[in-house]
Amino acid sequence: MKQDNILKDKSYKFSVRIVKFYKFFSSQKNEYVISKQILRRGTSIGAMVEEAESKANFIQLSIANKEANETHYWLRLIRTLS
């Protein structure tokens, strides 16, 4: 029986929310370079977690964590500017 992977599930759901966020900004014509950065960085987190299929691949998880930190920065910045 396959065990649930909480990290994969959460990072996927986060990517979905990031894409919806970007679509909202695009539809409101509030397109910023920052929103594109958020889209790229926010969706790359889940992709890197998926790529780190085993617990032994800490390098990919470390990079995913850095992407999450960068995404947090961009989200804080765009919140301040909005």
Biotite code that builds the C-alpha atoms (Angstrom):
import biotite.structure as struc

atoms = struc.array([
    struc.Atom([0.000, 0.000, 0.000], chain_id="A", res_id=1, res_name="MET", atom_name="CA", element="C"),
    struc.Atom([1.348, 3.395, -0.993], chain_id="A", res_id=2, res_name="LYS", atom_name="CA", element="C"),
    struc.Atom([1.907, 5.811, 1.863], chain_id="A", res_id=3, res_name="GLN", atom_name="CA", element="C"),
    struc.Atom([0.748, 9.406, 1.537], chain_id="A", res_id=4, res_name="ASP", atom_name="CA", element="C"),
    struc.Atom([3.527, 11.928, 1.105], chain_id="A", res_id=5, res_name="ASN", atom_name="CA", element="C"),
    struc.Atom([2.489, 15.044, 2.991], chain_id="A", res_id=6, res_name="ILE", atom_name="CA", element="C"),
    struc.Atom([5.279, 17.153, 1.520], chain_id="A", res_id=7, res_name="LEU", atom_name="CA", element="C"),
    struc.Atom([4.305, 16.239, -2.046], chain_id="A", res_id=8, res_name="LYS", atom_name="CA", element="C"),
    struc.Atom([0.628, 16.886, -1.344], chain_id="A", res_id=9, res_name="ASP", atom_name="CA", element="C"),
    struc.Atom([1.216, 20.270, 0.289], chain_id="A", res_id=10, res_name="LYS", atom_name="CA", element="C"),
    struc.Atom([3.694, 21.462, -2.312], chain_id="A", res_id=11, res_name="SER", atom_name="CA", element="C"),
    struc.Atom([1.274, 20.470, -5.097], chain_id="A", res_id=12, res_name="TYR", atom_name="CA", element="C"),
    struc.Atom([-1.614, 22.318, -3.438], chain_id="A", res_id=13, res_name="LYS", atom_name="CA", element="C"),
    struc.Atom([0.657, 25.323, -2.972], chain_id="A", res_id=14, res_name="PHE", atom_name="CA", element="C"),
    struc.Atom([1.512, 25.268, -6.688], chain_id="A", res_id=15, res_name="SER", atom_name="CA", element="C"),
    struc.Atom([-2.194, 25.248, -7.545], chain_id="A", res_id=16, res_name="VAL", atom_name="CA", element="C"),
    struc.Atom([-2.745, 28.282, -5.305], chain_id="A", res_id=17, res_name="ARG", atom_name="CA", element="C"),
    struc.Atom([0.223, 30.074, -6.888], chain_id="A", res_id=18, res_name="ILE", atom_name="CA", element="C"),
    struc.Atom([-1.163, 29.504, -10.400], chain_id="A", res_id=19, res_name="VAL", atom_name="CA", element="C"),
    struc.Atom([-4.579, 30.838, -9.298], chain_id="A", res_id=20, res_name="LYS", atom_name="CA", element="C"),
    struc.Atom([-2.850, 33.845, -7.750], chain_id="A", res_id=21, res_name="PHE", atom_name="CA", element="C"),
    struc.Atom([-1.036, 34.542, -11.009], chain_id="A", res_id=22, res_name="TYR", atom_name="CA", element="C"),
    struc.Atom([-4.236, 34.147, -13.057], chain_id="A", res_id=23, res_name="LYS", atom_name="CA", element="C"),
    struc.Atom([-5.979, 36.646, -10.771], chain_id="A", res_id=24, res_name="PHE", atom_name="CA", element="C"),
    struc.Atom([-3.206, 39.199, -11.227], chain_id="A", res_id=25, res_name="PHE", atom_name="CA", element="C"),
    struc.Atom([-3.232, 38.684, -14.990], chain_id="A", res_id=26, res_name="SER", atom_name="CA", element="C"),
    struc.Atom([-7.008, 39.069, -15.224], chain_id="A", res_id=27, res_name="SER", atom_name="CA", element="C"),
    struc.Atom([-6.949, 42.271, -13.171], chain_id="A", res_id=28, res_name="GLN", atom_name="CA", element="C"),
    struc.Atom([-4.254, 43.724, -15.446], chain_id="A", res_id=29, res_name="LYS", atom_name="CA", element="C"),
    struc.Atom([-2.041, 44.121, -12.425], chain_id="A", res_id=30, res_name="ASN", atom_name="CA", element="C"),
    struc.Atom([0.693, 42.134, -14.077], chain_id="A", res_id=31, res_name="GLU", atom_name="CA", element="C"),
    struc.Atom([4.049, 42.725, -12.475], chain_id="A", res_id=32, res_name="TYR", atom_name="CA", element="C"),
    struc.Atom([7.424, 41.180, -13.066], chain_id="A", res_id=33, res_name="VAL", atom_name="CA", element="C"),
    struc.Atom([7.139, 40.124, -9.439], chain_id="A", res_id=34, res_name="ILE", atom_name="CA", element="C"),
    struc.Atom([4.018, 38.040, -10.104], chain_id="A", res_id=35, res_name="SER", atom_name="CA", element="C"),
    struc.Atom([5.913, 36.113, -12.777], chain_id="A", res_id=36, res_name="LYS", atom_name="CA", element="C"),
    struc.Atom([8.720, 35.477, -10.299], chain_id="A", res_id=37, res_name="GLN", atom_name="CA", element="C"),
    struc.Atom([6.161, 34.169, -7.819], chain_id="A", res_id=38, res_name="ILE", atom_name="CA", element="C"),
    struc.Atom([4.719, 31.874, -10.492], chain_id="A", res_id=39, res_name="LEU", atom_name="CA", element="C"),
    struc.Atom([8.122, 30.466, -11.445], chain_id="A", res_id=40, res_name="ARG", atom_name="CA", element="C"),
    struc.Atom([9.465, 30.052, -7.937], chain_id="A", res_id=41, res_name="ARG", atom_name="CA", element="C"),
    struc.Atom([6.234, 28.917, -6.310], chain_id="A", res_id=42, res_name="GLY", atom_name="CA", element="C"),
    struc.Atom([5.535, 26.168, -8.822], chain_id="A", res_id=43, res_name="THR", atom_name="CA", element="C"),
    struc.Atom([9.135, 24.963, -8.891], chain_id="A", res_id=44, res_name="SER", atom_name="CA", element="C"),
    struc.Atom([8.886, 23.917, -5.234], chain_id="A", res_id=45, res_name="ILE", atom_name="CA", element="C"),
    struc.Atom([6.480, 21.068, -5.990], chain_id="A", res_id=46, res_name="GLY", atom_name="CA", element="C"),
    struc.Atom([8.444, 20.036, -9.053], chain_id="A", res_id=47, res_name="ALA", atom_name="CA", element="C"),
    struc.Atom([11.623, 19.708, -7.009], chain_id="A", res_id=48, res_name="MET", atom_name="CA", element="C"),
    struc.Atom([9.868, 17.789, -4.260], chain_id="A", res_id=49, res_name="VAL", atom_name="CA", element="C"),
    struc.Atom([8.497, 15.389, -6.898], chain_id="A", res_id=50, res_name="GLU", atom_name="CA", element="C"),
    struc.Atom([11.991, 15.005, -8.319], chain_id="A", res_id=51, res_name="GLU", atom_name="CA", element="C"),
    struc.Atom([13.388, 14.144, -4.892], chain_id="A", res_id=52, res_name="ALA", atom_name="CA", element="C"),
    struc.Atom([11.639, 10.764, -4.955], chain_id="A", res_id=53, res_name="GLU", atom_name="CA", element="C"),
    struc.Atom([13.614, 9.198, -2.132], chain_id="A", res_id=54, res_name="SER", atom_name="CA", element="C"),
    struc.Atom([14.547, 10.381, 1.327], chain_id="A", res_id=55, res_name="LYS", atom_name="CA", element="C"),
    struc.Atom([18.179, 10.150, 0.257], chain_id="A", res_id=56, res_name="ALA", atom_name="CA", element="C"),
    struc.Atom([17.867, 13.084, -2.123], chain_id="A", res_id=57, res_name="ASN", atom_name="CA", element="C"),
    struc.Atom([18.326, 15.881, 0.407], chain_id="A", res_id=58, res_name="PHE", atom_name="CA", element="C"),
    struc.Atom([19.948, 18.166, -2.168], chain_id="A", res_id=59, res_name="ILE", atom_name="CA", element="C"),
    struc.Atom([16.704, 18.530, -4.140], chain_id="A", res_id=60, res_name="GLN", atom_name="CA", element="C"),
    struc.Atom([14.744, 19.088, -0.932], chain_id="A", res_id=61, res_name="LEU", atom_name="CA", element="C"),
    struc.Atom([17.252, 21.725, 0.132], chain_id="A", res_id=62, res_name="SER", atom_name="CA", element="C"),
    struc.Atom([16.842, 23.521, -3.201], chain_id="A", res_id=63, res_name="ILE", atom_name="CA", element="C"),
    struc.Atom([13.054, 23.285, -2.869], chain_id="A", res_id=64, res_name="ALA", atom_name="CA", element="C"),
    struc.Atom([13.354, 24.885, 0.566], chain_id="A", res_id=65, res_name="ASN", atom_name="CA", element="C"),
    struc.Atom([15.400, 27.738, -0.912], chain_id="A", res_id=66, res_name="LYS", atom_name="CA", element="C"),
    struc.Atom([12.731, 28.216, -3.591], chain_id="A", res_id=67, res_name="GLU", atom_name="CA", element="C"),
    struc.Atom([10.075, 28.342, -0.857], chain_id="A", res_id=68, res_name="ALA", atom_name="CA", element="C"),
    struc.Atom([12.053, 31.011, 0.979], chain_id="A", res_id=69, res_name="ASN", atom_name="CA", element="C"),
    struc.Atom([12.429, 33.051, -2.199], chain_id="A", res_id=70, res_name="GLU", atom_name="CA", element="C"),
    struc.Atom([8.717, 32.681, -2.963], chain_id="A", res_id=71, res_name="THR", atom_name="CA", element="C"),
    struc.Atom([7.934, 33.933, 0.546], chain_id="A", res_id=72, res_name="HIS", atom_name="CA", element="C"),
    struc.Atom([10.106, 36.991, -0.126], chain_id="A", res_id=73, res_name="TYR", atom_name="CA", element="C"),
    struc.Atom([8.320, 37.788, -3.411], chain_id="A", res_id=74, res_name="TRP", atom_name="CA", element="C"),
    struc.Atom([4.900, 37.317, -1.802], chain_id="A", res_id=75, res_name="LEU", atom_name="CA", element="C"),
    struc.Atom([5.807, 39.692, 1.020], chain_id="A", res_id=76, res_name="ARG", atom_name="CA", element="C"),
    struc.Atom([7.103, 42.229, -1.487], chain_id="A", res_id=77, res_name="LEU", atom_name="CA", element="C"),
    struc.Atom([4.033, 42.145, -3.705], chain_id="A", res_id=78, res_name="ILE", atom_name="CA", element="C"),
    struc.Atom([1.782, 42.406, -0.642], chain_id="A", res_id=79, res_name="ARG", atom_name="CA", element="C"),
    struc.Atom([3.641, 45.535, 0.413], chain_id="A", res_id=80, res_name="THR", atom_name="CA", element="C"),
    struc.Atom([3.351, 47.055, -3.066], chain_id="A", res_id=81, res_name="LEU", atom_name="CA", element="C"),
    struc.Atom([-0.350, 46.223, -3.559], chain_id="A", res_id=82, res_name="SER", atom_name="CA", element="C"),
])
